[in-house]
């Protein structure tokens, strides 16, 4: 080996000093395509999933890429452009070391400080590939490794996520600049029906209250079936300190919701007697489909046969007495021919008419003196009683015990004293379906699931029928418009539970018919429940929009996963730990589901959940 140092340097061209050569080199500059980026895409591992990309971030960029951040990935060098959303992370990882390396763990538990250099990692779900025209299409490829990643500004995020509209729900969790709104003017959104699900204390009532106020302000007619009387004070501003503080953070103020009216069943009280507009109403037995009444009374097959025989006999008696159809009345005659008893009852039939017929047939089968039967209906008393008895004598009937059981169940309906009551008017659906009107049906004083279900069934049928009439009129004349209508059913599991559905197929068919027709007729249903596991799969199948508050039960979450498409595993995993007011929101108008901080309600709730 030569001892002459010049021999070594002489081997290099020009014999230059390498250190000097390095110093003379121009400073490294980031390529133009990477400037402004916050991270780089990584290579895929054997466990990689379709539409999911791992992105690494330098330390200083970790705080720029929170959960649900939208990113743009121009794939380099193939030139394709992808849009994605952060679904996991940001996580912090030490450079070149495992996070559980003994040196890191040991120093941490001993109280020493050993902080190696570290970087960030996020998991990005691809939303789509963005064409040169700006159109977003499903991705056919994936971004190549080491492609730059850019965070999109909030102004672009709202448009890409399709969270613009007229009904404000809240803000995207992690980005207060993205307001999540629902387009209230599109038939493809709310009329495709909504489910608000979650445990007690998760924030369902706040969501429903906000939805009521926003919908009414957007000229919806809102009908709320309030089984607990929780919303009867929403005409007043909230005084709850937590709500007031939350409103202040969003530069909002407490406000009562105008245009509310409380409806109570005749003989029942409201939970807010100080409300300035309380109306009592009665149910009309003639509006109830006899097949729905059978199901609500929980009749067995033998009792159903006798119920239908009594119902038909009552119709014959009404014809004999000229109650309906009236003599030489063409309108009545046409109505009797076109009658669909799967949708409605027999016109002008009262519950007292049916009760009297059942009582007289029971007396005949039991070989009792019909003169001893007290008739509840005045229409069947006096001279009319002879014609009634003639019709009863022509009835073939047996099994007195079965008739007695039926008489008891019909008597139970009579004792409710809510059908055809002389001191209250039936519902005027033209008044209910006014733009901006909020009709709260306070059922807190009924103490009867049967009575609640009777009201809900009657209200759904009447609303759908009135909206259908307006729809037909609008088809004939452009001058006739449809009022956008939102029907909210609280404690929906009590009305349409798995058990009830098996026993009440006709009632479910009515609800399904309303749901299907509502999409063209601006009739939107909202099912609210704290027990989503009791909602049958058929009901969930009618719902296309969901607001999911905290749900702890793993079995329920698994069941919802099979019914609700599009929610990624990362959001499902967060569902049990959601804070009050947070919700996973997915509407047909949105590009993908989002975790949303629902705005506090400005109105007063009697029981803040």
URHUSUL-V818130 format. One record per helix or strand of 3 or more residues. SS is the DSSP state (~ for helix, > for strand). FROM is the first residue (numbers start at 1). TO is the last residue. Records with the same first field share a line. If there is no record, write none. Layout:
SS: FROM-TO  FROM-TO
//
This chain:
~: 5-10  13-15  18-24  32-34  59-64  102-109  154-161  190-192  204-217  241-249  285-287  290-296  301-320  330-338  351-365  370-372  378-380  384-393  400-416  429-432  449-476  492-495  498-503  505-521  532-534  537-540  554-561  569-575
>: 39-41  52-57  70-74  81-94  118-130  148-151  167-172  175-182  194-197  221-226  260-265  278-283  438-442  485-489  523-529  545-548  582-586  594-598
//
